[in-house]
Amino acid sequence: MGEAERGESAPRLRVSFWCSNGHETRPSFASDAQVPDTWDCPRCGFPAGQDRDNPPDPPRTEPYKTHLAYVRERRSDADGEAILAEALAKLRGEI
């Protein structure tokens, strides 16, 4: 029922995409649709391209940085020592 009543389906085109892990994905597109350059691999999530021998590089993820890591990028150890000495002097009532 259902499917047979709808008539003929639109012509389809199956295109192969490969990710950097070697996974092949074959989504189907309407024959008159524009095929994208990349497709997300459903197995690993990496981008996949149509060239099997030269797949797109996986995205580079930056590691999570703590607040202290960002502070250390902006300040040198000498700056940190000076700020700490000033804060301790204020707490002791020397300033």
C-alpha positions as MATLAB code, in Angstrom:
seq = 'MGEAERGESAPRLRVSFWCSNGHETRPSFASDAQVPDTWDCPRCGFPAGQDRDNPPDPPRTEPYKTHLAYVRERRSDADGEAILAEALAKLRGEI';
ca = [
       0.000    0.000    0.000;
       1.373    3.529    0.562;
       4.476    3.447   -1.643;
       2.840    1.888   -4.705;
       0.091    4.504   -4.610;
       2.525    7.411   -4.843;
       3.652    6.630   -8.350;
       7.211    6.560   -9.626;
       9.951    7.969   -7.458;
      12.289   10.662   -8.748;
      15.471    9.451  -10.436;
      18.253    9.046   -7.911;
      22.035    9.240   -8.020;
      24.209    7.448   -5.427;
      27.561    9.113   -4.742;
      30.445    7.613   -2.744;
      32.233    9.703   -0.112;
      35.324    8.592    1.868;
      36.604    9.983    5.161;
      40.206    9.924    6.428;
      39.428    6.712    8.383;
      38.566    4.916    5.122;
      34.821    4.701    5.772;
      32.645    4.818    2.660;
      29.275    6.565    2.705;
      26.867    6.353   -0.243;
      24.007    8.850    0.159;
      21.521    9.199   -2.661;
      20.605   12.493   -4.272;
      17.998   13.503   -6.801;
      19.589   13.296  -10.236;
      19.087   17.021  -10.818;
      20.387   18.085   -7.355;
      23.803   19.628   -6.806;
      26.080   17.137   -5.023;
      28.070   18.707   -2.140;
      31.877   18.563   -2.078;
      31.951   17.045    1.413;
      29.625   14.892    3.483;
      29.802   14.051    7.196;
      30.737   10.414    7.825;
      27.951    8.773    9.858;
      30.429    6.363   11.511;
      33.105    8.749   12.827;
      31.762   12.248   12.117;
      34.813   13.329   10.073;
      34.278   15.127    6.773;
      34.275   12.838    3.741;
      35.119   13.696    0.137;
      34.568   12.059   -3.233;
      38.280   11.365   -3.848;
      39.065    8.024   -2.207;
      42.844    8.550   -2.361;
      42.754   12.095   -0.979;
      39.994   12.456    1.653;
      39.593   15.742    3.580;
      41.688   16.155    6.713;
      39.882   15.623   10.020;
      39.024   18.823   11.874;
      41.630   20.017   14.323;
      40.209   20.441   17.793;
      41.801   22.728   20.319;
      42.235   21.232   23.787;
      40.219   22.715   26.619;
      42.126   25.461   28.421;
      41.565   26.425   32.012;
      41.371   30.029   33.197;
      44.869   29.666   34.605;
      46.220   28.559   31.212;
      44.834   31.713   29.591;
      46.347   33.869   32.351;
      49.734   32.206   31.874;
      49.592   33.030   28.159;
      49.138   36.721   28.944;
      51.508   37.091   31.914;
      55.078   36.075   32.601;
      56.180   34.450   35.860;
      57.736   37.760   36.941;
      54.411   39.560   36.353;
      52.622   36.919   38.398;
      55.081   37.271   41.283;
      54.653   41.064   41.275;
      50.838   40.809   41.301;
      50.965   38.229   44.101;
      53.351   40.366   46.187;
      51.086   43.407   45.747;
      47.965   41.419   46.748;
      49.721   40.009   49.848;
      50.922   43.488   50.829;
      47.327   44.782   50.638;
      46.087   41.919   52.796;
      48.784   42.565   55.395;
      47.938   46.282   55.437;
      51.347   47.332   54.192;
      49.886   49.379   51.338;
];
